[in-house]
Amino acid sequence: MASAYESIAQGLQEAIDLNQGRNVAAKTHRPELVDVAALRKKLGMTQMEFSAKLCISVATLRHWERGDRTPHGPALALLHVVAKEPQAVLRALA
């Protein structure tokens, strides 16, 4: 039981260190940010069209475009796919 606790404690400490900007030995993956406004404009869509097509709220899109918030998790992954294969995503979501 002690080794499970030690492993969890080590992982938690690494997460805290990483969150505070310290270097950690664990491998981390942080996808690049996406310029959402540029992506939307490249597709020739209004904010309403883009948010409706990707099933996100217009308010969320506006926050991303202003830089108040950044997309993360599945939303960021979807935006990366849209950036690389926009027509495939738009066909899939049609």
trRosetta pair geometry for C-beta under 8 A, 3 or more apart (Angstrom, degrees):
i j d omega theta_ij theta_ji phi_ij phi_ji
1 4 5.8 -55 -157 34 41 111
1 5 6.4 39 149 -18 71 106
2 5 5.6 -57 -150 38 35 112
2 6 6.1 35 153 -21 69 107
3 6 5.5 -50 -142 37 34 113
3 7 6.3 38 156 -22 64 105
4 7 5.8 -54 -149 35 29 112
4 8 6.4 26 154 -15 64 107
5 8 5.9 -59 -149 39 30 108
5 9 6.1 29 154 -19 66 110
6 9 5.7 -54 -142 39 29 112
6 10 6.2 32 156 -21 64 106
7 10 5.8 -53 -146 35 28 111
7 11 6.4 27 154 -17 62 107
8 11 5.7 -56 -149 38 31 111
8 12 6.3 32 154 -19 65 107
9 12 5.7 -54 -147 37 30 112
9 13 6.4 30 155 -19 64 106
10 13 5.8 -55 -148 37 30 110
10 14 6.4 31 153 -19 64 105
11 14 5.7 -53 -148 36 32 111
11 15 6.4 33 153 -20 64 104
11 26 7.8 81 -124 -76 67 154
12 15 5.6 -53 -150 34 32 113
12 16 6.5 33 152 -18 65 104
13 16 5.6 -52 -149 36 34 112
13 17 6.2 35 153 -19 66 106
14 17 5.6 -53 -145 39 32 112
14 18 6.1 33 156 -20 65 107
14 24 4.7 100 -155 -155 90 140
14 25 7.3 -84 -118 45 123 75
14 26 4.9 70 179 -1 149 132
15 18 5.8 -53 -144 37 29 111
15 19 6.3 29 156 -19 63 109
16 19 5.8 -58 -148 37 28 111
16 20 6.4 15 156 -9 64 112
17 20 6.0 -68 -149 44 28 103
17 22 4.1 -72 -176 68 88 122
17 23 7.8 -39 151 72 116 27
17 24 5.1 129 96 -76 123 107
18 21 7.8 66 180 -54 30 13
18 22 6.9 -86 -73 62 27 72
18 24 5.0 -48 -66 -7 91 138
18 26 7.5 -62 -58 61 131 114
18 28 6.2 147 -137 -83 140 150
24 28 7.1 81 64 -32 114 121
31 76 5.7 147 75 143 136 125
31 77 7.3 168 -27 -82 170 62
31 80 6.3 -80 -177 -62 140 144
32 80 7.9 115 60 -102 84 112
33 70 6.0 -64 -127 -153 116 127
33 71 7.9 132 -146 49 75 82
33 76 7.8 -75 -124 -136 49 116
34 39 6.1 6 166 -32 109 142
34 71 6.7 -20 44 48 108 127
34 76 6.7 168 3 -147 114 72
34 79 4.3 -164 48 135 166 127
34 80 6.3 -139 -67 -71 129 61
34 83 5.9 -143 -134 -47 120 140
35 38 3.9 23 117 25 119 119
35 39 6.2 151 89 -21 66 86
36 39 5.6 -56 -146 37 31 113
36 40 6.2 32 156 -20 66 106
36 61 6.8 -160 153 -153 137 72
36 64 4.4 29 24 132 161 121
36 65 5.4 -106 87 -77 109 69
36 71 6.9 116 -68 -14 128 124
36 79 6.5 -60 -99 -138 87 140
37 40 5.8 -54 -148 36 29 111
37 41 6.3 25 156 -15 64 109
37 64 7.9 179 -40 113 75 85
37 65 4.2 96 -67 -138 102 99
38 41 5.8 -57 -145 41 30 109
38 42 6.1 38 154 -27 65 106
39 42 5.6 -52 -148 31 29 115
39 43 6.7 20 155 -11 62 107
39 79 6.6 122 71 -165 175 95
39 82 6.4 78 177 112 132 114
39 83 5.5 -74 -116 -90 123 88
40 43 6.0 -65 -156 40 30 106
40 45 5.4 -93 -169 68 79 97
40 47 7.0 28 179 -93 156 54
40 50 4.5 -30 -129 -83 109 161
40 61 7.6 83 -73 -168 149 121
40 65 7.6 -39 17 -89 140 122
41 44 7.2 40 -177 -76 38 33
41 45 7.9 -117 -85 46 22 61
42 86 7.8 -151 110 -62 108 159
43 50 6.9 118 74 -98 134 104
43 82 7.8 -39 -60 171 141 110
43 86 5.8 -161 -97 -162 109 146
43 90 7.9 160 -151 -66 128 134
45 49 4.0 -134 -164 91 99 119
45 50 4.3 127 113 -58 133 87
45 53 7.0 -76 -139 8 157 138
46 49 4.7 95 49 7 77 102
46 50 6.9 -149 87 -4 38 88
47 50 5.9 -58 -143 40 28 109
47 51 6.0 22 163 -14 66 112
47 58 5.7 81 141 -145 107 96
47 61 5.5 157 -160 112 94 137
47 62 6.6 38 -156 -69 145 83
47 65 7.6 -79 -107 -15 115 154
48 51 6.2 -61 -143 40 23 104
48 52 6.1 21 160 -17 62 112
48 58 6.2 -10 -96 -96 57 126
49 52 5.9 -61 -147 39 25 109
49 53 6.1 23 159 -19 64 111
50 53 5.9 -57 -145 36 27 109
50 54 6.3 -2 165 5 64 113
50 61 6.4 129 97 -136 111 150
51 54 6.4 -70 -140 51 26 93
51 55 8.0 -132 167 43 55 3
51 56 5.0 -99 -147 78 77 77
51 57 6.3 -16 -172 142 130 14
51 58 4.6 -157 31 -81 172 59
51 60 7.4 136 -130 60 116 91
51 61 4.6 -106 -79 -23 110 143
52 55 7.6 24 -176 -74 28 39
53 90 6.7 -18 -174 -122 134 81
53 93 5.9 93 179 117 77 139
54 78 6.6 129 -156 139 112 135
54 82 7.2 -30 -96 -71 125 150
54 93 7.2 -33 -94 -143 43 168
55 93 7.7 -141 -18 -149 102 125
56 60 5.0 -102 169 76 105 131
56 61 5.8 121 107 -52 118 92
56 75 6.8 79 -93 -128 134 118
57 60 4.5 98 62 2 86 101
57 61 7.1 -151 97 -3 48 84
58 61 5.5 -54 -150 38 36 114
58 62 6.2 38 152 -21 68 105
59 62 5.7 -54 -148 36 31 111
59 63 6.5 34 152 -20 64 103
60 63 5.7 -53 -152 34 33 112
60 64 6.5 32 151 -18 65 104
60 69 7.5 -67 -153 74 67 140
61 64 5.7 -55 -151 35 33 112
61 65 6.2 27 155 -16 67 108
62 65 5.7 -55 -142 40 32 109
62 66 6.1 25 159 -13 66 109
63 66 6.0 -61 -144 42 27 105
63 68 4.4 -83 -155 66 79 113
63 69 4.2 20 145 26 119 108
64 67 7.7 33 176 -71 28 28
64 68 7.9 -69 -51 49 20 76
64 69 6.0 -53 -76 81 56 84
64 70 6.7 89 -128 -125 78 31
64 71 5.6 20 -115 -39 130 92
67 70 7.6 7 -148 -70 53 81
70 76 7.8 31 148 -86 86 116
71 75 4.2 -123 -162 115 109 112
71 76 4.4 157 120 -72 98 73
71 79 5.7 100 86 -7 161 144
72 75 6.6 41 54 55 31 102
72 76 5.2 1 -126 -23 21 127
73 76 6.2 113 48 19 29 99
73 77 7.2 -57 141 -4 37 102
74 77 5.4 -54 -145 38 36 115
74 78 6.2 39 156 -21 68 103
75 78 5.7 -52 -149 35 31 111
75 79 6.5 31 153 -18 64 105
76 79 5.7 -53 -148 36 33 112
76 80 6.6 37 152 -21 64 102
77 80 5.8 -53 -154 32 32 112
77 81 6.6 30 151 -16 64 104
78 81 5.7 -56 -152 37 34 110
78 82 6.3 36 151 -20 68 105
78 89 7.5 116 -169 -140 81 138
79 82 5.4 -50 -144 37 34 114
79 83 6.3 39 153 -23 64 104
80 83 5.6 -52 -149 33 31 114
80 84 6.5 15 157 -7 65 109
81 84 6.0 -65 -146 45 31 101
81 85 6.0 -39 179 47 70 97
81 88 7.9 -92 167 84 98 110
81 89 5.7 125 123 -73 102 127
82 85 7.4 -84 -121 68 17 56
82 86 5.3 47 -174 -105 64 72
82 89 4.9 -75 -97 45 70 166
83 86 7.2 29 -101 -60 10 91
85 88 4.1 -14 153 31 114 122
85 89 6.1 123 101 -21 83 90
86 89 5.9 -62 -151 39 33 108
86 90 6.0 27 158 -17 70 110
87 90 5.7 -55 -141 41 32 110
87 91 6.2 35 157 -20 66 105
88 91 5.9 -53 -148 36 28 111
88 92 6.3 27 154 -18 62 109
89 92 5.6 -57 -147 38 31 111
89 93 6.1 13 160 -6 67 113
90 93 6.0 -63 -139 47 28 101
90 94 6.4 50 154 -50 62 96
91 94 5.7 -39 -151 2 31 120
